[in-house]
Amino acid sequence: MTPTQAAPAFFLAVVVILAVCRLVGALAVKIGQPPVVGEMVSGVLLGPSLLGLVLPGVQAALFPDTVRMLLYLGGQIGLVIYMFGAGYEFRVGTIKGSVKSVVSVSAAGTVVPLVLGVGVSVLGASWVGILKPGVSPAVSAAFVGVAIAITAFPMLARIITERGLGRTRFGSLALACGALDDVLAWVLLAVVLGMHAGSTGPVVTAVGGGVLFALLIWLVVRRVLAKTMASPRLSDDHRLLVTAVLLFASAWFTDVIGLYAVFGAFVLGIAFPRGEASDAVIAKFMPIGRIVFLPLFFTYSGLNTRFALLADPSLLAYAVVVVVVAVIGKLGASWGAARLAGEPQPIALRVGVLVNARGLMQLIALNVGLQAGIVSPALFTVLVLVALVTTIMTAPLLSWLDRRDARRYAGQELPEFLLSAQPARS
């Protein structure tokens, strides 16, 4: 396609995506799911798993390769803006006394699923032959472990925000644990890619670049932003421009070093000064990213998902095993670590449920592995199912925990730790 041909095709695709996402999102809300789950499912419905199966000509006309590339770029804009807002909402002070819990949960929630993932990879190699020919079994096993260890950090942040949990103790803990989980997972993914390529370059780049980025944000960018927001000579539009430049520069840098753009955006959001001027910038910046561009990201990932392979009974049975192992490894390990760190049972359970969601961060990692030639189509399909199931189960489990605790303390004064675990009401 030429640029003049791609533009109208892109606009039409966006119209279809936004309409379907709004419709499916509304249906998701009616059955107790957050809208973000509807957007994720919408991508699957618009992809080869449904639309491509029923109306392949329509699917191919709506989403040719050129349009998919534009959807990816638009989705990245939405994701970066949204994660910047999530970082701004995140309050470091809420976990100052919880460093032990965050480190414990993140360590357990990464190491245990990683080990179990290696185990199910070995099982799958002998059971259904999920390994890709020509790829080292060690590399494949390590990749599966990393994929299962990942948390859906952007989706986790959106679920927490949409349910009004951002200022609760367990919401803040889960967000902090999810961020640390994914930093560790992406570093480990760089290690796996280095193993596959026979080079340590990706690991050194990710770790060294991450440290450099954190220092630049803390020592330089934070002060520039503070002066920008405090200057009476600058209008809100000028402040928005400076913010946008620094945001996309942060996203670029962390993407280049292999830690993915969302982490640059989230870290900048944390460092962003608080105040009326900052609130005005956020109010201008966030709506268009969240409402228009973010659904493009979820849809793009769904367009690359195929479920036809699950028609094989052996592969379907193996997929069920992997889902169960993934839930036990992530939810179970995170809950156990939180309890050992001294967190009350209601908070520990909710943290475990939240970080168990894999969502599209896992899909992103899977696409990286697919492009690197590590992942077979069968393995890709199984791990996509893990991402969907663990994300869809999050909202119902949280609602069930809220109802259970409400019944347990009916007619009594709620303990302080349980009050901190109740969702904020708008």
DRENDO-1510 file (C-alpha; in Angstrom, 1 decimal, always signed):
<recs>
REC; n; res; u; v; w
REC; 1; MET; +0.0; +0.0; +0.0 .
REC; 2; THR; +1.1; +3.6; -0.7 .
REC; 3; PRO; +0.6; +6.1; +2.1 .
REC; 4; THR; -2.5; +7.5; +0.4 .
REC; 5; GLN; -4.0; +4.0; +0.2 .
REC; 6; ALA; -3.0; +3.1; +3.8 .
REC; 7; ALA; -4.6; +6.2; +5.4 .
REC; 8; PRO; -8.3; +5.4; +4.6 .
REC; 9; ALA; -7.8; +1.7; +5.3 .
REC; 10; PHE; -6.4; +2.6; +8.7 .
REC; 11; PHE; -9.2; +5.0; +9.5 .
REC; 12; LEU; -11.8; +2.3; +8.6 .
REC; 13; ALA; -10.0; -0.3; +10.7 .
REC; 14; VAL; -10.0; +2.1; +13.7 .
REC; 15; VAL; -13.7; +2.7; +13.3 .
REC; 16; VAL; -14.4; -1.0; +13.3 .
REC; 17; ILE; -12.1; -1.6; +16.3 .
REC; 18; LEU; -13.5; +1.2; +18.4 .
REC; 19; ALA; -17.1; +0.1; +17.7 .
REC; 20; VAL; -16.4; -3.6; +18.5 .
REC; 21; CYS; -14.4; -2.8; +21.6 .
REC; 22; ARG; -17.1; -0.6; +22.9 .
REC; 23; LEU; -19.8; -3.2; +22.3 .
REC; 24; VAL; -17.8; -6.1; +23.7 .
REC; 25; GLY; -16.5; -4.0; +26.5 .
REC; 26; ALA; -20.1; -3.2; +27.5 .
REC; 27; LEU; -21.0; -6.9; +27.4 .
REC; 28; ALA; -17.9; -7.6; +29.5 .
REC; 29; VAL; -19.1; -5.2; +32.2 .
REC; 30; LYS; -22.5; -6.8; +32.3 .
REC; 31; ILE; -21.0; -10.1; +33.2 .
REC; 32; GLY; -18.6; -8.6; +35.9 .
REC; 33; GLN; -15.5; -8.2; +33.8 .
REC; 34; PRO; -13.5; -4.9; +33.4 .
REC; 35; PRO; -13.8; -3.2; +30.0 .
REC; 36; VAL; -10.1; -4.1; +29.4 .
REC; 37; VAL; -11.1; -7.8; +29.1 .
REC; 38; GLY; -13.7; -6.9; +26.5 .
REC; 39; GLU; -11.0; -5.1; +24.5 .
REC; 40; MET; -8.7; -8.0; +24.7 .
REC; 41; VAL; -11.4; -10.4; +23.6 .
REC; 42; SER; -12.4; -8.0; +20.8 .
REC; 43; GLY; -9.0; -8.4; +19.2 .
REC; 44; VAL; -9.4; -12.2; +19.2 .
REC; 45; LEU; -12.9; -11.8; +17.7 .
REC; 46; LEU; -11.5; -9.6; +14.9 .
REC; 47; GLY; -8.6; -11.9; +14.2 .
REC; 48; PRO; -8.2; -15.2; +12.4 .
REC; 49; SER; -9.8; -17.1; +15.3 .
REC; 50; LEU; -13.3; -15.8; +14.5 .
REC; 51; LEU; -13.7; -13.1; +11.8 .
REC; 52; GLY; -10.9; -14.7; +9.7 .
REC; 53; LEU; -12.5; -18.1; +10.1 .
REC; 54; VAL; -16.1; -17.0; +9.2 .
REC; 55; LEU; -15.3; -14.1; +6.8 .
REC; 56; PRO; -11.7; -14.4; +5.7 .
REC; 57; GLY; -12.1; -12.0; +2.9 .
REC; 58; VAL; -13.5; -9.3; +5.1 .
REC; 59; GLN; -10.8; -9.9; +7.7 .
REC; 60; ALA; -8.0; -9.7; +5.1 .
REC; 61; ALA; -9.5; -6.5; +3.6 .
REC; 62; LEU; -9.9; -4.8; +7.0 .
REC; 63; PHE; -6.4; -5.7; +8.4 .
REC; 64; PRO; -3.8; -6.0; +5.7 .
REC; 65; ASP; -0.2; -6.0; +6.8 .
REC; 66; THR; +0.3; -2.3; +6.3 .
REC; 67; VAL; -2.7; -1.5; +8.5 .
REC; 68; ARG; -1.5; -3.9; +11.1 .
REC; 69; MET; +1.7; -2.0; +11.4 .
REC; 70; LEU; -0.1; +1.3; +11.8 .
REC; 71; LEU; -2.4; -0.3; +14.4 .
REC; 72; TYR; +0.7; -1.4; +16.3 .
REC; 73; LEU; +2.2; +2.1; +16.3 .
REC; 74; GLY; -1.1; +3.6; +17.4 .
REC; 75; GLY; -1.5; +1.0; +20.1 .
REC; 76; GLN; +2.0; +1.8; +21.4 .
REC; 77; ILE; +1.1; +5.5; +21.7 .
REC; 78; GLY; -2.0; +4.6; +23.8 .
REC; 79; LEU; -0.2; +2.1; +25.9 .
REC; 80; VAL; +2.7; +4.5; +26.7 .
REC; 81; ILE; +0.3; +7.3; +27.6 .
REC; 82; TYR; -1.8; +5.0; +29.8 .
REC; 83; MET; +1.1; +3.6; +31.7 .
REC; 84; PHE; +2.4; +7.2; +32.3 .
REC; 85; GLY; -0.9; +7.9; +34.0 .
REC; 86; ALA; -0.7; +4.7; +36.0 .
REC; 87; GLY; +2.7; +5.8; +37.2 .
REC; 88; TYR; +1.3; +9.2; +38.2 .
REC; 89; GLU; -1.4; +7.5; +40.2 .
REC; 90; PHE; +1.0; +5.2; +41.9 .
REC; 91; ARG; +2.1; +6.5; +45.3 .
REC; 92; VAL; +5.5; +5.2; +46.5 .
REC; 93; GLY; +4.6; +6.3; +50.0 .
REC; 94; THR; +1.9; +3.6; +50.2 .
REC; 95; ILE; +4.6; +0.8; +50.2 .
REC; 96; LYS; +7.4; +2.5; +52.2 .
REC; 97; GLY; +6.7; +0.1; +55.0 .
REC; 98; SER; +6.2; -2.9; +52.7 .
REC; 99; VAL; +9.5; -3.3; +50.9 .
REC; 100; LYS; +9.8; -6.8; +52.5 .
REC; 101; SER; +6.4; -7.8; +51.1 .
REC; 102; VAL; +7.1; -6.4; +47.6 .
REC; 103; VAL; +10.5; -8.1; +47.3 .
REC; 104; SER; +9.2; -11.4; +48.7 .
REC; 105; VAL; +6.2; -11.6; +46.5 .
REC; 106; SER; +8.1; -10.5; +43.4 .
REC; 107; ALA; +10.8; -13.1; +44.0 .
REC; 108; ALA; +8.4; -15.9; +44.7 .
REC; 109; GLY; +6.1; -14.9; +41.9 .
REC; 110; THR; +9.0; -15.0; +39.4 .
REC; 111; VAL; +11.1; -17.9; +40.6 .
REC; 112; VAL; +8.3; -20.5; +41.3 .
REC; 113; PRO; +6.5; -20.0; +37.9 .
REC; 114; LEU; +9.9; -20.0; +36.2 .
REC; 115; VAL; +10.8; -23.4; +37.6 .
REC; 116; LEU; +7.3; -24.8; +36.9 .
REC; 117; GLY; +7.4; -23.4; +33.4 .
REC; 118; VAL; +10.6; -25.3; +32.7 .
REC; 119; GLY; +8.9; -28.4; +34.0 .
REC; 120; VAL; +5.8; -28.2; +31.8 .
REC; 121; SER; +8.1; -27.4; +28.8 .
REC; 122; VAL; +9.9; -30.7; +29.4 .
REC; 123; LEU; +6.5; -32.5; +29.8 .
REC; 124; GLY; +5.2; -30.9; +26.6 .
REC; 125; ALA; +8.2; -32.0; +24.6 .
REC; 126; SER; +7.6; -35.6; +25.4 .
REC; 127; TRP; +3.8; -35.4; +25.4 .
REC; 128; VAL; +2.7; -33.3; +22.4 .
REC; 129; GLY; +5.9; -32.2; +20.8 .
REC; 130; ILE; +5.5; -28.5; +21.5 .
REC; 131; LEU; +9.2; -27.7; +20.9 .
REC; 132; LYS; +10.3; -26.0; +17.7 .
REC; 133; PRO; +12.7; -28.1; +15.6 .
REC; 134; GLY; +16.2; -26.7; +15.7 .
REC; 135; VAL; +15.8; -24.8; +18.9 .
REC; 136; SER; +17.7; -26.0; +22.0 .
REC; 137; PRO; +15.4; -27.7; +24.6 .
REC; 138; ALA; +17.1; -25.5; +27.2 .
REC; 139; VAL; +16.2; -22.3; +25.4 .
REC; 140; SER; +12.6; -23.5; +24.8 .
REC; 141; ALA; +12.2; -24.5; +28.5 .
REC; 142; ALA; +13.7; -21.2; +29.7 .
REC; 143; PHE; +11.4; -19.2; +27.4 .
REC; 144; VAL; +8.3; -21.1; +28.7 .
REC; 145; GLY; +9.4; -20.4; +32.3 .
REC; 146; VAL; +9.8; -16.7; +31.6 .
REC; 147; ALA; +6.5; -16.5; +29.7 .
REC; 148; ILE; +4.6; -18.0; +32.7 .
REC; 149; ALA; +6.4; -15.8; +35.2 .
REC; 150; ILE; +5.3; -12.6; +33.4 .
REC; 151; THR; +2.6; -10.4; +35.0 .
REC; 152; ALA; +0.2; -8.3; +32.8 .
REC; 153; PHE; +1.6; -5.1; +34.2 .
REC; 154; PRO; -0.4; -2.7; +31.9 .
REC; 155; MET; -3.6; -4.7; +32.3 .
REC; 156; LEU; -3.0; -5.0; +36.0 .
REC; 157; ALA; -2.7; -1.3; +36.3 .
REC; 158; ARG; -5.9; -0.8; +34.3 .
REC; 159; ILE; -7.9; -3.3; +36.3 .
REC; 160; ILE; -6.7; -1.6; +39.5 .
REC; 161; THR; -7.6; +1.8; +38.2 .
REC; 162; GLU; -11.0; +0.8; +36.8 .
REC; 163; ARG; -12.0; -0.9; +40.0 .
REC; 164; GLY; -10.9; +2.1; +42.1 .
REC; 165; LEU; -8.1; +0.1; +43.9 .
REC; 166; GLY; -5.2; +2.4; +43.2 .
REC; 167; ARG; -5.1; +3.8; +46.7 .
REC; 168; THR; -5.8; +0.6; +48.6 .
REC; 169; ARG; -2.9; -1.2; +50.3 .
REC; 170; PHE; -3.3; -4.4; +48.2 .
REC; 171; GLY; -3.7; -2.4; +45.0 .
REC; 172; SER; -0.5; -0.5; +45.6 .
REC; 173; LEU; +1.3; -3.7; +46.6 .
REC; 174; ALA; +0.1; -5.6; +43.5 .
REC; 175; LEU; +1.1; -2.7; +41.2 .
REC; 176; ALA; +4.6; -2.5; +42.8 .
REC; 177; CYS; +5.0; -6.3; +42.6 .
REC; 178; GLY; +3.7; -6.4; +39.1 .
REC; 179; ALA; +6.2; -3.8; +38.0 .
REC; 180; LEU; +9.1; -5.6; +39.6 .
REC; 181; ASP; +7.9; -9.0; +38.3 .
REC; 182; ASP; +7.9; -7.7; +34.8 .
REC; 183; VAL; +11.3; -5.9; +35.0 .
REC; 184; LEU; +12.7; -9.2; +36.2 .
REC; 185; ALA; +10.9; -11.2; +33.5 .
REC; 186; TRP; +12.0; -8.9; +30.7 .
REC; 187; VAL; +15.6; -9.1; +31.9 .
REC; 188; LEU; +15.3; -12.9; +31.9 .
REC; 189; LEU; +13.8; -12.8; +28.5 .
REC; 190; ALA; +16.8; -10.9; +27.3 .
REC; 191; VAL; +18.9; -13.7; +28.8 .
REC; 192; VAL; +16.9; -16.3; +26.9 .
REC; 193; LEU; +17.3; -14.4; +23.6 .
REC; 194; GLY; +21.0; -14.1; +24.4 .
REC; 195; MET; +21.1; -17.9; +24.9 .
REC; 196; HIS; +19.4; -18.4; +21.6 .
REC; 197; ALA; +21.7; -16.0; +19.8 .
REC; 198; GLY; +24.8; -17.2; +21.6 .
REC; 199; SER; +25.5; -13.7; +22.9 .
REC; 200; THR; +25.4; -11.9; +26.3 .
REC; 201; GLY; +24.8; -8.5; +24.6 .
REC; 202; PRO; +21.0; -8.3; +25.2 .
REC; 203; VAL; +21.5; -8.9; +29.0 .
REC; 204; VAL; +24.2; -6.3; +29.4 .
REC; 205; THR; +22.2; -3.8; +27.4 .
REC; 206; ALA; +19.0; -4.4; +29.4 .
REC; 207; VAL; +20.6; -4.2; +32.9 .
REC; 208; GLY; +23.1; -1.5; +32.2 .
REC; 209; GLY; +20.6; +0.6; +30.3 .
REC; 210; GLY; +18.0; +0.2; +33.0 .
REC; 211; VAL; +20.4; +1.5; +35.7 .
REC; 212; LEU; +21.4; +4.4; +33.5 .
REC; 213; PHE; +17.8; +5.3; +32.7 .
REC; 214; ALA; +16.8; +5.2; +36.4 .
REC; 215; LEU; +19.7; +7.5; +37.3 .
REC; 216; LEU; +18.8; +10.0; +34.5 .
REC; 217; ILE; +15.2; +10.1; +35.6 .
REC; 218; TRP; +16.0; +10.6; +39.2 .
REC; 219; LEU; +18.9; +13.1; +38.9 .
REC; 220; VAL; +18.0; +15.1; +35.8 .
REC; 221; VAL; +14.5; +14.6; +34.3 .
REC; 222; ARG; +12.7; +14.8; +37.6 .
REC; 223; ARG; +14.2; +18.3; +38.3 .
REC; 224; VAL; +13.4; +19.5; +34.7 .
REC; 225; LEU; +9.8; +18.5; +35.1 .
REC; 226; ALA; +9.5; +20.1; +38.6 .
REC; 227; LYS; +10.8; +23.4; +37.1 .
REC; 228; THR; +8.5; +23.1; +34.1 .
REC; 229; MET; +5.4; +22.5; +36.2 .
REC; 230; ALA; +6.3; +25.3; +38.7 .
REC; 231; SER; +7.1; +28.0; +36.1 .
REC; 232; PRO; +4.4; +30.7; +35.9 .
REC; 233; ARG; +5.6; +31.7; +32.4 .
REC; 234; LEU; +4.5; +28.4; +30.8 .
REC; 235; SER; +1.0; +27.6; +29.7 .
REC; 236; ASP; -0.6; +24.2; +30.1 .
REC; 237; ASP; +0.0; +23.6; +26.4 .
REC; 238; HIS; +3.8; +24.2; +26.8 .
REC; 239; ARG; +3.8; +21.9; +29.9 .
REC; 240; LEU; +2.0; +19.2; +27.8 .
REC; 241; LEU; +4.6; +19.5; +25.1 .
REC; 242; VAL; +7.5; +19.1; +27.4 .
REC; 243; THR; +5.8; +16.1; +29.1 .
REC; 244; ALA; +5.1; +14.5; +25.7 .
REC; 245; VAL; +8.7; +14.9; +24.6 .
REC; 246; LEU; +10.1; +13.4; +27.8 .
REC; 247; LEU; +7.5; +10.6; +27.8 .
REC; 248; PHE; +8.2; +9.4; +24.3 .
REC; 249; ALA; +12.0; +9.8; +24.8 .
REC; 250; SER; +11.7; +7.5; +27.9 .
REC; 251; ALA; +9.6; +5.0; +26.0 .
REC; 252; TRP; +12.1; +5.0; +23.2 .
REC; 253; PHE; +15.1; +4.4; +25.5 .
REC; 254; THR; +13.6; +1.6; +27.5 .
REC; 255; ASP; +12.3; -0.1; +24.3 .
REC; 256; VAL; +15.7; +0.1; +22.7 .
REC; 257; ILE; +17.5; -1.5; +25.7 .
REC; 258; GLY; +15.0; -4.4; +25.8 .
REC; 259; LEU; +12.9; -3.5; +28.9 .
REC; 260; TYR; +9.9; -2.4; +26.8 .
REC; 261; ALA; +8.3; +1.0; +26.4 .
REC; 262; VAL; +5.8; +0.7; +29.2 .
REC; 263; PHE; +8.4; +0.7; +31.9 .
REC; 264; GLY; +9.9; +4.0; +30.7 .
REC; 265; ALA; +6.4; +5.5; +30.7 .
REC; 266; PHE; +5.6; +4.1; +34.2 .
REC; 267; VAL; +8.9; +5.3; +35.8 .
REC; 268; LEU; +8.4; +8.8; +34.3 .
REC; 269; GLY; +4.9; +8.8; +35.7 .
REC; 270; ILE; +6.2; +8.0; +39.2 .
REC; 271; ALA; +8.8; +10.8; +39.0 .
REC; 272; PHE; +6.3; +13.3; +37.6 .
REC; 273; PRO; +5.7; +16.1; +40.1 .
REC; 274; ARG; +2.3; +16.3; +41.9 .
REC; 275; GLY; +0.3; +19.4; +41.9 .
REC; 276; GLU; -2.4; +21.4; +40.1 .
REC; 277; ALA; -0.3; +22.1; +37.0 .
REC; 278; SER; +0.5; +18.4; +36.8 .
REC; 279; ASP; -3.1; +17.4; +37.2 .
REC; 280; ALA; -4.0; +19.7; +34.3 .
REC; 281; VAL; -1.5; +18.1; +32.1 .
REC; 282; ILE; -2.7; +14.6; +33.0 .
REC; 283; ALA; -6.3; +15.6; +32.4 .
REC; 284; LYS; -5.4; +16.8; +28.9 .
REC; 285; PHE; -3.1; +13.9; +28.1 .
REC; 286; MET; -4.9; +10.8; +29.3 .
REC; 287; PRO; -8.4; +10.6; +27.7 .
REC; 288; ILE; -7.4; +10.4; +24.0 .
REC; 289; GLY; -4.7; +7.8; +24.8 .
REC; 290; ARG; -7.0; +5.6; +26.9 .
REC; 291; ILE; -10.2; +5.9; +24.8 .
REC; 292; VAL; -8.9; +5.9; +21.3 .
REC; 293; PHE; -5.3; +4.6; +21.0 .
REC; 294; LEU; -5.2; +2.0; +23.8 .
REC; 295; PRO; -7.8; -0.3; +22.2 .
REC; 296; LEU; -5.6; -0.5; +19.1 .
REC; 297; PHE; -2.9; -2.1; +21.1 .
REC; 298; PHE; -5.2; -4.8; +22.5 .
REC; 299; THR; -6.7; -5.5; +19.1 .
REC; 300; TYR; -3.3; -5.7; +17.4 .
REC; 301; SER; -2.3; -8.5; +19.8 .
REC; 302; GLY; -5.5; -10.3; +19.3 .
REC; 303; LEU; -5.1; -10.2; +15.5 .
REC; 304; ASN; -2.0; -12.4; +15.9 .
REC; 305; THR; -3.8; -15.1; +18.0 .
REC; 306; ARG; -5.0; -18.4; +16.5 .
REC; 307; PHE; -7.0; -21.1; +18.4 .
REC; 308; ALA; -7.6; -23.6; +15.6 .
REC; 309; LEU; -4.7; -25.7; +16.9 .
REC; 310; LEU; -6.6; -26.4; +20.1 .
REC; 311; ALA; -8.9; -28.8; +18.1 .
REC; 312; ASP; -6.2; -31.4; +18.8 .
REC; 313; PRO; -7.4; -33.2; +22.0 .
REC; 314; SER; -3.8; -33.9; +23.2 .
REC; 315; LEU; -2.8; -30.2; +22.8 .
REC; 316; LEU; -6.0; -29.1; +24.5 .
REC; 317; ALA; -5.3; -31.4; +27.5 .
REC; 318; TYR; -1.8; -30.1; +27.7 .
REC; 319; ALA; -3.0; -26.5; +27.6 .
REC; 320; VAL; -5.3; -27.2; +30.6 .
REC; 321; VAL; -2.3; -28.6; +32.5 .
REC; 322; VAL; -0.2; -25.5; +31.7 .
REC; 323; VAL; -3.0; -23.2; +32.8 .
REC; 324; VAL; -3.4; -25.0; +36.1 .
REC; 325; VAL; +0.4; -25.0; +36.7 .
REC; 326; ALA; +0.6; -21.3; +35.8 .
REC; 327; VAL; -2.1; -20.3; +38.3 .
REC; 328; ILE; -0.6; -22.4; +41.1 .
REC; 329; GLY; +2.9; -21.1; +40.4 .
REC; 330; LYS; +1.9; -17.4; +40.3 .
REC; 331; LEU; -1.1; -17.0; +42.5 .
REC; 332; GLY; -0.1; -19.6; +45.0 .
REC; 333; ALA; +3.5; -18.5; +45.3 .
REC; 334; SER; +2.7; -14.8; +45.5 .
REC; 335; TRP; +0.0; -15.5; +48.2 .
REC; 336; GLY; +2.4; -17.7; +50.2 .
REC; 337; ALA; +5.2; -15.1; +50.0 .
REC; 338; ALA; +2.9; -12.3; +51.1 .
REC; 339; ARG; +1.7; -14.3; +54.1 .
REC; 340; LEU; +5.2; -15.2; +55.1 .
REC; 341; ALA; +6.1; -11.5; +54.8 .
REC; 342; GLY; +3.4; -10.7; +57.4 .
REC; 343; GLU; +0.5; -9.5; +55.2 .
REC; 344; PRO; -3.1; -10.4; +56.4 .
REC; 345; GLN; -4.9; -13.1; +54.5 .
REC; 346; PRO; -7.3; -10.9; +52.7 .
REC; 347; ILE; -4.5; -8.7; +51.3 .
REC; 348; ALA; -2.2; -11.6; +50.5 .
REC; 349; LEU; -5.0; -13.4; +48.5 .
REC; 350; ARG; -5.9; -10.3; +46.6 .
REC; 351; VAL; -2.3; -9.5; +45.7 .
REC; 352; GLY; -1.9; -13.1; +44.5 .
REC; 353; VAL; -5.1; -12.8; +42.3 .
REC; 354; LEU; -4.0; -9.6; +40.8 .
REC; 355; VAL; -0.4; -10.5; +39.9 .
REC; 356; ASN; -1.7; -13.8; +38.4 .
REC; 357; ALA; -3.1; -12.0; +35.4 .
REC; 358; ARG; -0.8; -12.4; +32.4 .
REC; 359; GLY; -2.7; -10.5; +29.8 .
REC; 360; LEU; -1.0; -8.9; +26.9 .
REC; 361; MET; +2.4; -8.6; +28.4 .
REC; 362; GLN; +2.6; -12.4; +27.9 .
REC; 363; LEU; +1.3; -12.0; +24.4 .
REC; 364; ILE; +4.0; -9.5; +23.7 .
REC; 365; ALA; +6.7; -11.8; +25.0 .
REC; 366; LEU; +5.2; -14.6; +22.9 .
REC; 367; ASN; +5.4; -12.5; +19.8 .
REC; 368; VAL; +9.0; -11.7; +20.6 .
REC; 369; GLY; +9.8; -15.4; +20.9 .
REC; 370; LEU; +7.8; -16.2; +17.7 .
REC; 371; GLN; +9.8; -13.6; +15.8 .
REC; 372; ALA; +13.1; -14.8; +17.2 .
REC; 373; GLY; +12.2; -18.3; +16.0 .
REC; 374; ILE; +12.0; -19.9; +19.5 .
REC; 375; VAL; +8.3; -20.6; +19.8 .
REC; 376; SER; +6.3; -23.2; +17.8 .
REC; 377; PRO; +2.7; -22.4; +16.7 .
REC; 378; ALA; +1.4; -25.1; +19.2 .
REC; 379; LEU; +3.4; -23.6; +22.1 .
REC; 380; PHE; +2.3; -20.1; +21.1 .
REC; 381; THR; -1.4; -21.1; +21.2 .
REC; 382; VAL; -1.1; -22.8; +24.6 .
REC; 383; LEU; +0.5; -19.8; +26.2 .
REC; 384; VAL; -2.0; -17.4; +24.7 .
REC; 385; LEU; -4.7; -19.5; +26.4 .
REC; 386; VAL; -2.8; -19.0; +29.7 .
REC; 387; ALA; -2.8; -15.3; +29.1 .
REC; 388; LEU; -6.6; -15.2; +28.5 .
REC; 389; VAL; -7.7; -17.5; +31.3 .
REC; 390; THR; -5.5; -15.9; +34.0 .
REC; 391; THR; -6.7; -12.4; +33.0 .
REC; 392; ILE; -10.4; -13.3; +32.7 .
REC; 393; MET; -10.4; -15.0; +36.1 .
REC; 394; THR; -9.1; -12.0; +38.0 .
REC; 395; ALA; -12.3; -9.9; +38.3 .
REC; 396; PRO; -14.6; -12.7; +39.4 .
REC; 397; LEU; -12.1; -13.9; +42.0 .
REC; 398; LEU; -11.8; -10.4; +43.4 .
REC; 399; SER; -15.6; -10.0; +43.6 .
REC; 400; TRP; -15.9; -13.4; +45.3 .
REC; 401; LEU; -13.3; -12.4; +47.9 .
REC; 402; ASP; -15.2; -9.2; +48.6 .
REC; 403; ARG; -18.5; -11.0; +49.0 .
REC; 404; ARG; -16.9; -13.7; +51.2 .
REC; 405; ASP; -15.3; -11.2; +53.6 .
REC; 406; ALA; -18.5; -9.1; +53.7 .
REC; 407; ARG; -20.4; -12.1; +54.9 .
REC; 408; ARG; -17.7; -13.2; +57.4 .
REC; 409; TYR; -17.8; -9.8; +59.1 .
REC; 410; ALA; -21.5; -9.1; +58.7 .
REC; 411; GLY; -22.8; -7.0; +61.6 .
REC; 412; GLN; -19.3; -6.5; +63.0 .
REC; 413; GLU; -16.8; -3.7; +62.8 .
REC; 414; LEU; -14.3; -4.6; +60.1 .
REC; 415; PRO; -10.7; -5.1; +61.1 .
REC; 416; GLU; -8.3; -2.3; +60.0 .
REC; 417; PHE; -6.4; -4.6; +57.6 .
REC; 418; LEU; -9.6; -5.6; +55.9 .
REC; 419; LEU; -10.9; -2.1; +55.5 .
REC; 420; SER; -7.6; -1.3; +53.6 .
REC; 421; ALA; -8.5; -4.2; +51.3 .
REC; 422; GLN; -11.9; -2.9; +50.3 .
REC; 423; PRO; -12.2; -1.3; +46.8 .
REC; 424; ALA; -12.6; +2.5; +46.8 .
REC; 425; ARG; -16.0; +3.6; +45.8 .
REC; 426; SER; -16.5; +6.5; +43.4 .
</recs>
